[in-house]
Amino acid sequence: MDRKLPSIILRETVATPDIERIGALVAGTGFFSDEEVGIARELVEERLAKGIACGYHFLLAETGRALLGYTCYGPTDDAPWLFDLYWIAVLDSCRGKGIGSALLTATERRVTRMGGTRIHIETSSRPQYLPTRCFYEKHGYRRGAVHKNFYAPGEDRYVYIKDLAPAQPQKAA
Ligand SMILES: CC(C)(COP(=O)(O)OP(=O)(O)OC[C@H]1O[C@@H](n2cnc3c(N)ncnc32)[C@H](O)[C@@H]1OP(=O)(O)O)[C@@H](O)C(=O)NCCC(=O)NCCS
């Protein structure tokens, strides 16, 4: 497999065609139920309807016109410094090339700039998610709470946590 990171452009805005594109990307991973795919689409719709005030931020990785991956994240209602990474997904055929890492690192930078100092990610204990869990751990996320049988009997919810260094104040010129 060619592991070279393709040259990607990161985009923070979303537009109406992104509802379909993100829906197709998420559905194509084979990781998510129809209901979860619907939620991924709804978050884009909500952002388009309500703007940034809805609290859903996006980062899309593209090459040319193709969407290769994306994240959706935002501050939680619990605390403004605590952010959730709601979604991260990379196109099946493009995994293992560093796109997920580039997206996660760029998302963390944006969270820090917005005053966030901690990110939570929820994921499943299913064996299918083992590479995903390795990915989070490689990026410094530690497993926090485990909610037994949360998704289904025998399928736990893991909450991964990463503390981020606070943004450095800008030096006066
Ligand atoms: C998780 C995901 C976003 C990672 O994106 P990616 O572009 O494949 O990740 P990268 O190429 O940046 O991988 C970085 C590291 O993750 C780990 N990793 C990635 N794929 C792995 C695999 N199949 N097995 C083990 N580790 C893996 C490795 O540590 C890798 O580091 P290395 O390249 O030095 O070996 C992507 O695989 C994906 O979309 N998965 C399906 C959807 C999903 O699980 N989303 C999260 C829901 S909670």
The ligand as a MOL file (V3000), in Angstrom:
LIG
                    3D

  0  0  0     0  0            999 V3000
M  V30 BEGIN CTAB
M  V30 COUNTS 48 50 0 0 0
M  V30 BEGIN ATOM
M  V30 1 C -9.7240 6.0780 12.5260 0
M  V30 2 C -9.3960 6.7600 11.1870 0
M  V30 3 C -10.0640 8.1290 11.1550 0
M  V30 4 C -7.8770 6.9340 11.1050 0
M  V30 5 O -7.5740 7.6010 9.8880 0
M  V30 6 P -6.3150 7.1360 8.9800 0
M  V30 7 O -6.1180 8.1580 7.9320 0
M  V30 8 O -6.5300 5.7310 8.5700 0
M  V30 9 O -5.1370 7.1770 10.0820 0
M  V30 10 P -3.5760 7.4400 9.8600 0
M  V30 11 O -3.1310 6.9410 8.5310 0
M  V30 12 O -3.3090 8.8650 10.1750 0
M  V30 13 O -2.9970 6.4570 11.0000 0
M  V30 14 C -2.2700 6.9160 12.0690 0
M  V30 15 C -2.0510 5.7850 13.0800 0
M  V30 16 O -3.2750 5.1460 13.4710 0
M  V30 17 C -3.0220 3.7720 13.7510 0
M  V30 18 N -3.7350 2.9590 12.7840 0
M  V30 19 C -4.3840 3.3690 11.6750 0
M  V30 20 N -4.9280 2.3140 11.0490 0
M  V30 21 C -4.5960 1.2230 11.7700 0
M  V30 22 C -4.8540 -0.1770 11.6470 0
M  V30 23 N -5.6050 -0.6680 10.6270 0
M  V30 24 N -4.3820 -1.0180 12.6040 0
M  V30 25 C -3.6450 -0.5370 13.6420 0
M  V30 26 N -3.3520 0.7820 13.7880 0
M  V30 27 C -3.8300 1.6360 12.8830 0
M  V30 28 C -1.5480 3.5620 13.5890 0
M  V30 29 O -0.9300 3.7650 14.8490 0
M  V30 30 C -1.1580 4.6580 12.6060 0
M  V30 31 O 0.1660 5.0250 12.7680 0
M  V30 32 P 1.3230 4.5090 11.7240 0
M  V30 33 O 0.8930 5.0190 10.3730 0
M  V30 34 O 2.5540 5.1510 12.2500 0
M  V30 35 O 1.2990 3.0230 11.8170 0
M  V30 36 C -9.8710 5.9220 9.9750 0
M  V30 37 O -9.2370 4.6750 10.0040 0
M  V30 38 C -11.3750 5.7050 9.8670 0
M  V30 39 O -12.0730 6.4910 9.2220 0
M  V30 40 N -11.8950 4.6220 10.4700 0
M  V30 41 C -13.3040 4.2820 10.3430 0
M  V30 42 C -14.2170 5.2510 11.0210 0
M  V30 43 C -13.9620 5.3860 12.5060 0
M  V30 44 O -13.6050 4.4330 13.2100 0
M  V30 45 N -14.1610 6.6100 12.9980 0
M  V30 46 C -14.0760 6.9230 14.4050 0
M  V30 47 C -15.3510 6.5660 15.0860 0
M  V30 48 S -15.2280 6.7010 16.8600 0
M  V30 END ATOM
M  V30 BEGIN BOND
M  V30 1 1 1 2
M  V30 2 1 2 3
M  V30 3 1 2 4
M  V30 4 1 2 36
M  V30 5 1 4 5
M  V30 6 1 5 6
M  V30 7 2 6 7
M  V30 8 1 6 8
M  V30 9 1 6 9
M  V30 10 1 9 10
M  V30 11 2 10 11
M  V30 12 1 10 12
M  V30 13 1 10 13
M  V30 14 1 13 14
M  V30 15 1 14 15
M  V30 16 1 15 16
M  V30 17 1 15 30
M  V30 18 1 16 17
M  V30 19 1 17 18
M  V30 20 1 17 28
M  V30 21 1 18 19
M  V30 22 1 18 27
M  V30 23 2 19 20
M  V30 24 1 20 21
M  V30 25 1 21 22
M  V30 26 2 21 27
M  V30 27 1 22 23
M  V30 28 2 22 24
M  V30 29 1 24 25
M  V30 30 2 25 26
M  V30 31 1 26 27
M  V30 32 1 28 29
M  V30 33 1 28 30
M  V30 34 1 30 31
M  V30 35 1 31 32
M  V30 36 2 32 33
M  V30 37 1 32 34
M  V30 38 1 32 35
M  V30 39 1 36 37
M  V30 40 1 36 38
M  V30 41 2 38 39
M  V30 42 1 38 40
M  V30 43 1 40 41
M  V30 44 1 41 42
M  V30 45 1 42 43
M  V30 46 2 43 44
M  V30 47 1 43 45
M  V30 48 1 45 46
M  V30 49 1 46 47
M  V30 50 1 47 48
M  V30 END BOND
M  V30 END CTAB
M  END
